[in-house]
């Protein structure tokens, strides 16, 4: 019935199970119960809806203000976002070179860890040890992190913080999206940071770059909603002068349309 509903341009109705009266099909129903039983079954058939088409009246009421959120650590931004980053969302962070995109994003990673959310970090530009050093310095607010501080940090990171090992030789059959999904499912990561869009794309000469970008961002948005996690993606802007808006983000023009928040 589902397949027929997709293909047939007219309304499709389905006989209710109980109206078969235990028979396997209409022919058996006719033989055992007579034509009136068949007529009744047909006239009382229920309209079939595609699973993706739902009557508005049946939409579950959800108090958006009470949904799970992660504080950004910035009261004014939390106020704008109605309490912080909401899980099930994809956010794109952009800014000019040197504006502090990576610093801001890793600060939010620290906030997530401090709020006891498991995190997965991907940096396409920094080796894992450099990213770790950057995080350590942000948390301790020290340029030189002592061994004692590092021991405390290791305990604090514990089994909450995970990072993509870009020094390992990747399996050619495994892509970044699959790795992220494993981190979500197996490591219970709720905050995902990807720095940045261009380095996160798989080199594929058969697919044009704009289409890759659009699909990748769309897949990230779907992941965030499927697993109710928050994904933060850093994207660089094109060269621009003055204030930056959505249209200044480098790459496919529709990637910001696929995100829930653009910062």
PyMOL commands that set and color helices and strands:
alter all, ss='L'
color gray80, all
select helices_A, chain A and resi 2-7+17-20+26-33+35-43+56-58+64-66+75-80+101-114+128-140+147-157+176-187+197-200+209-227+246-248+255-258
alter helices_A, ss='H'
color red, helices_A
select strands_A, chain A and resi 13-14+46-47+69-70+85-86+90-93+118-123+161-163+189-195+230-234+261-262
alter strands_A, ss='S'
color yellow, strands_A
deselect
rebuild
show_as cartoon
